[in-house]
């Protein structure tokens, strides 16, 4: 016997209405918006049929919106127990939340023990205890949810303080590295200064030597020119005598 296996995505498929946005339908929508005249008949090219106006994006929600078949209010606030239709088990005015949570926790344990006793002796009457436990849980959750804004502010404050401390630490490390690099550059400067001075001295000596060589070469050239001149005069005199 073989079992048919189907592969499903972990996320829901995109809505089918994305198939409506074809090039042809978009051109029809553009023309209808230009003439301000929408066709009365629906478009039958895609099943289910739809009207051309439905290609326009929906208006911005002002009261609530739906996500995965769950409706959420735009003005997200903590509903009161009266709005939820749940009985109050703690004072509605100013009260100590910690003491109220402790009282509700003890009442929850008592109701749970009573539920066990009812299940042993009279199982058909368990509904009242389950309802009491549910009411206690809702009251406890309501008190805890009242701390959510405070928790969000403190969490944001803690994250900002951590970021600030991290940036200060990084800035301090950069400054320390800057000091180390400056100290190394100063040390290198002191070590290389004698080498630079020695190199300048060598260059100066080489320059003097080159100047002396140039002077000697000039003197030699002058002497050679005098010798050549005297030799030419002597050869001319010999020619005249002959």
C-alpha positions in Angstrom: 0.0 0.0 0.0 1.5 3.3 -1.0 0.7 6.6 0.6 0.4 9.7 -1.5 2.8 12.4 -0.3 2.2 16.0 -0.9 4.7 18.8 -0.4 3.4 22.0 1.2 5.1 25.3 1.9 5.6 26.4 5.5 4.1 29.8 4.5 0.8 30.3 2.9 0.7 30.7 -0.9 0.3 34.2 -2.3 -3.4 35.3 -2.8 -4.8 34.4 -6.2 -5.7 37.9 -7.1 -2.1 38.7 -8.1 -3.0 37.0 -11.4 -5.4 39.8 -12.1 -2.6 42.3 -12.7 -1.8 41.4 -16.3 -0.5 44.0 -18.8 -3.8 44.1 -20.6 -5.8 44.7 -17.4 -3.4 47.4 -16.3 -3.8 49.2 -19.6 -7.6 49.0 -19.2 -7.2 50.4 -15.7 -5.0 53.2 -16.9 -7.5 54.1 -19.7 -10.5 53.9 -17.2 -8.7 56.3 -14.8 -7.9 58.7 -17.6 -11.5 58.8 -18.9 -13.0 58.4 -15.4 -15.2 55.7 -16.8 -15.1 52.1 -15.5 -16.8 49.2 -17.3 -19.9 47.9 -15.8 -19.3 44.3 -16.7 -16.8 42.2 -14.8 -13.7 40.8 -16.3 -14.1 37.1 -17.1 -10.6 36.2 -18.2 -9.7 35.0 -14.7 -11.8 32.9 -12.4 -13.3 34.1 -10.2 -14.4 37.1 -12.2 -13.8 40.6 -10.8 -14.4 44.2 -11.6 -11.8 46.5 -12.9 -12.1 48.8 -9.9 -10.8 46.0 -7.7 -7.3 46.5 -9.3 -7.1 49.7 -7.3 -5.3 49.3 -3.9 -7.7 49.2 -1.0 -8.1 52.4 1.2 -5.9 52.8 4.2 -7.5 51.1 7.2 -8.5 53.5 10.0 -10.1 51.2 12.6 -8.8 47.7 12.2 -6.9 45.3 9.8 -6.9 41.6 9.1 -3.8 39.4 9.1 -4.1 35.6 8.6 -7.8 35.8 9.4 -7.2 37.7 12.6 -8.5 41.2 13.1 -6.2 43.7 14.9 -7.2 47.2 15.9 -5.2 50.2 14.5 -5.2 51.9 17.9 -3.5 49.0 19.8 -4.3 49.4 23.5 -4.8 47.0 26.3 -8.5 46.2 26.6 -10.1 46.4 30.0 -11.5 43.3 31.7 -15.0 44.9 31.3 -14.4 45.1 27.5 -13.4 41.4 27.6 -16.4 40.4 29.7 -14.2 39.0 32.5 -14.8 39.5 36.3 -12.4 41.7 38.2 -10.4 39.8 40.9 -8.3 42.9 41.9 -9.1 46.5 42.7 -9.8 48.7 39.7 -8.1 51.8 41.2 -4.5 52.1 42.4 -3.3 48.8 43.9 -0.1 46.9 44.5 0.4 44.7 41.5 2.9 42.4 43.2 0.6 41.7 46.1 -2.3 41.1 43.7 -0.3 38.7 41.6 0.6 36.7 44.8 -3.0 36.6 45.9 -4.1 35.4 42.5 -1.4 32.8 42.4 -2.5 31.4 45.8 -6.1 31.4 44.6 -5.0 29.6 41.4 -3.4 26.8 43.5 -6.5 26.5 45.7 -8.8 26.2 42.6 -6.5 23.6 41.1 -6.6 21.5 44.2 -10.4 21.8 44.3 -10.5 20.8 40.7 -8.6 17.6 41.5 -11.0 16.9 44.4 -14.0 17.4 42.1 -12.5 15.2 39.5 -12.2 12.4 42.1 -15.6 12.7 43.8 -17.9 14.4 41.3 -16.3 14.6 37.8 -19.3 16.0 36.0 -19.1 19.3 38.0 -15.6 20.3 36.9 -16.8 23.1 34.7 -17.1 25.7 37.5 -13.5 25.2 38.7 -12.1 25.3 35.1 -14.0 28.6 34.6 -12.6 30.0 37.9 -9.0 29.0 36.8 -9.5 30.6 33.4 -10.8 33.8 35.1 -7.7 33.9 37.4 -5.4 33.4 34.5 -6.9 36.2 32.5 -6.7 38.6 35.5 -3.0 37.6 36.0 -2.3 38.2 32.4 -4.1 41.5 32.4 -1.9 42.7 35.3 1.3 41.5 33.6 0.3 43.1 30.3 -0.1 46.4 32.0 3.7 46.3 32.5 4.4 45.9 28.8 4.9 49.6 28.1 7.2 49.9 31.0 9.1 46.8 29.9 9.4 48.2 26.4 10.8 51.5 27.7 13.2 49.8 30.0 14.3 47.4 27.3 14.9 50.3 24.8 16.8 52.2 27.6 19.0 49.2 28.3 19.8 48.7 24.6 20.7 52.3 24.2 22.9 52.3 27.3 24.6 49.2 26.0 25.2 50.8 22.6 26.5 54.0 24.3 28.8 52.0 26.5 30.1 50.0 23.5 30.7 53.2 21.5 32.5 54.8 24.4 34.7 51.7 24.8 35.5 51.6 21.1 36.3 55.4 21.2 38.6 54.8 24.1 40.4 52.0 22.3 40.8 54.1 19.2 42.3 56.9 21.3 44.7 54.5 23.0 45.8 53.1 19.7 46.3 56.6 18.4 48.5 57.4 21.4 50.5 54.2 20.7 50.9 55.0 17.0 52.1 58.6 17.8 54.6 57.2 20.3 55.9 54.8 17.8 56.2 57.5 15.1 58.1 59.7 17.6 60.5 56.8 18.4 61.0 56.1 14.7 61.6 59.8 14.1 64.3 59.9 16.8 65.9 56.7 15.4 65.9 57.9 11.8 67.1 61.4 12.4 70.8 60.5 12.7 70.5 58.4 9.5 69.0 61.4 7.7 71.8 63.7 8.9 74.4 61.1 7.9 72.8 60.8 4.5 72.9 64.6 4.1 76.5 64.7 5.1 77.4 61.9 2.5 75.5 63.8 -0.2 77.3 67.0 0.7 80.7 65.3 0.6 79.8 63.7 -2.7 78.8 67.1 -4.1 82.1 68.6 -3.0 84.0 65.8 -4.5 82.1 66.2 -7.8 82.9 70.0 -7.7 86.6 69.3 -7.2 86.6 66.7 -10.0 84.9 69.2 -12.3 87.5 71.9 -11.4 90.4 69.5 -12.0 88.8 68.4 -15.3 88.6 72.1 -16.4 92.2 72.7 -15.5 93.3 69.6 -17.4 91.2 70.7 -20.4 92.9 74.2 -20.3 96.4 72.6 -20.1 95.6 70.4 -23.0 94.4 73.3 -25.1 97.6 75.3 -24.4 99.7 72.3 -25.3 97.9 71.8 -28.5 98.2 75.5 -29.3 101.9 75.5 -28.7 102.3 72.4 -30.7 100.5 74.0 -33.6 102.6 77.2 -33.4 105.8 75.0 -33.4 104.7 73.0 -36.4 103.9 76.3 -38.3 107.3 77.7 -37.5 109.0 74.5 -38.8 107.0 74.7 -41.9 108.1 78.4 -42.5 111.7 77.5 -42.0 111.6 74.7 -44.4 
